[in-house]
């Protein structure tokens, strides 16, 4: 099972088990689990790039959750020596008013249609397709794209692009830097204590109900132990 936990000051506040190995599809069901337990959704969510999808960003925005959630290229884009690739479609100039892109040679790429994609959870995203007028004889073609087509076609998910812009703005703010600094010492530290200090590396039962019971008792014991340590310090 894919175990998901939320933590606050290294106390386990919620957990859920999922059969799918990837984290992307677990975020929204985990928020539902949190809501069932506490009667409300969290006001702030902090997570790594494994959760940064359009579906998750949209859910958090519509639910009023301040999302400090990275996307898959966030670390690359914010390296000190990062240099944007001028041939990557994300870096092409977009004229929003007339809705066309401009390639590195200055050629307009006009909108030609829309493609819809469905995720494993059933969420449908919209990609807009743009096509260059003619790429034959272009001196930059070998750097721009490898397809044999005489015209380059790009696909842009404008909604996801805007979500990423907002995420980057939040994550690089003063509050975002504080949350990013704490993320590695919240759930990661809890998992580290579970596996390294307590040798809890695998479940001792079979079946989701029994595994849930297994981890429930462990989470209670973990929090009681943590509380005793905090009381001893005071």
N, C-alpha and C positions, 0 to 999 in steps of 0.2 A: 504493500500500500504506500501511497504518497502521503506522508504525514505533513500537514500544514498547521502551524501554530502562530498565535499572536502573543506578543509579550509587552509588558510595561514595567520598567524598572526591574527587568529580569524575572518577573512573575509571569507565569503562563496564564493568560486571560481567556484564551479559547483555543480549541484544536478541532481538526476535522480530518477525515481519512478519505482518500480518493483512489480509484483504480487506475487512473491515467498517469503516466510518468512525467508529463510536462506540467509546469506550473501555470502556464497561461490560462488554461481552462478551469483552474481551481479558485481563482480569486473571487469571482462573483458568488459562486456557491458558498465560499467561506464567509463572505459578508452576510449572506442569508443566515448562516449558522450563528454568526455573532449577534445578528438581530433577534433570532429566536432565543438566545441565551439572555440578552440584556434588554430587549425591547426597543433598541435603537441602533442605528449604524454609528460607527466611529466618526468623529469630526475630521480626523486627520489620518491618512494612510501613508506609510513609508515602506517601500519595497524596492527590490533590485530589478534589473532589466528583464528578468524572466517573466515579469507580469505586465510589461509595457506594451499592451495591444490596444487597438482602436476600441474594441468591445469593452475592455476594462476601463479605459480612460472615459469613455462615454457614460458608463454606468456611474462612475465616481462623480463626474461633473453633474449629471442629472440628479444624483442623490445628495448633492451638497457636501461632498467629501473633498477636503483639500488634498490633492494627490501629489505627493512627493515620490513619484515612481519613475524610475529611469526607463529609457528605451534602449534597443539593442546597440545603437552606435553612440550613445551618450559619452562614454569614456573616450572613445576615439576622437570625437569632435571637440573635446575639451582638454586635449593634451596640449602642453605649451608649444610644441613644434608642429601641431596639426596644420596641414595645408589642404584646403578643399580641392577635390578633383574637378577641374573645369568641365570634364566630359561626363560627369555623373548628372543625371537628369535633375536631382535635387538642387543642383547649383545653377541650373539654367534660369535666366530671367523670365518672369511670368508677368505678362500684362493682364492684370485682373479685369480691367474694364472691357477689353476686347477678347479676353480669354484666349491668348496664344502664348507659346513659349518661344524663346530665341536661343538657337544653338550657338556654340562657340564661334562659328563662322558668320553669325549675324542673320542666319536664315530663319524665317518665321515657321513655326511648327503649329499648324492649325488643328483645332479639335475635330476628330473624325468619329467619335462614338464613345460608348460607355460599356464597361465590362463589370459584371457583378460577381463577387466571390462569396461563398458560404463557408463559415468555419464549422468545426466539428460540433459546436454547440447550437448551430443553426443561425448564427448572426450573419447578416449580409452586409458586406462592405461594397463601396462603389469606387471603381477606378476609372478615371477619365483618360481616354487615349488621344494622343497628339501625333501628327505625322509631318515630317519635313517635306518640302516641295520636291526637291531633287538632290540626292547626295552623290550622284555620279560625277567623277572628276574632282571631288572635294579633296584638297591636300591634307585635311585632318581626318579623313575617313578612317584610316587605319588605327587612329588613336580613339576615335569616337565610338565605333561599334564594329562587331565582327560578322554580323549577318550578311548574307549575300543579297538581301533586298536592296533595291536602288534608293529606298527612302527609309530613314530611321523612324521607328515608332516608339514612343515612350508612354508609360502608364503612370498616372499620378493619383494618389489618394489624398485629396485636398483636406478632408476632415482629419485624417490621421496626421497629416503634415501640420495642421494647426494645433492639434493636441500635443504633438512633440514640441512645437514652439513654446506653448504654455508650460509644458513640463520642464523644459530647459530653463525658462525664466524663473520658475519656482525653485528648481534645484540649485541654481547659482545665486539665489538671493541669500541674505544673511540667515534667514530662518531655514532655508533649504540646506545650507552648509551645516547648520546645527543638527538638523534631522539626519543628514547623511553621516555625520560623525557619530551619532548615537545608534544608527541602524546596525553597525557591525558589533556593538556590544549589547544588543537586545536579543533578537532571536538566535543569532549566530553563537552568542555566548551561552545561551540556554542549551542549544544543541551540543555545544562543546562540553558543557558540564554533564549532560546526559550520557554522552558516549565515552568521554575520556575519564571523568571522575567517578561516574556511577556504573560504568560498563553496561549501559542500557543500549545495546546496539541492534537488537532484533526482538520482535514480538514473540511471546511464549505461547500463543494460542492461534487457532485457525478460525477463519470466518470473521466478517466485519464486526458483528455484534460482540464477539468475544475479544477481538482486538481493541475495540472501543472501550470495553470494560477494563482491559489490561492497562491501557494508557490513562484512563480516567483515574485509577488508583495511583498510578505513578505521578500524574500531574498534581494530585492532591498532596501526596507526600513531598513532592518537590517544592510546592509552595509553602507547606508547613515548615519544612527545613529552612527555606529562605527567610520566612517570617521570624523563626527562632534566631537566625543569625542577625537579622536587623534589630531585634529586641536586645540581643546581647551587646550590640554596638552602642546602643543608646544609654 
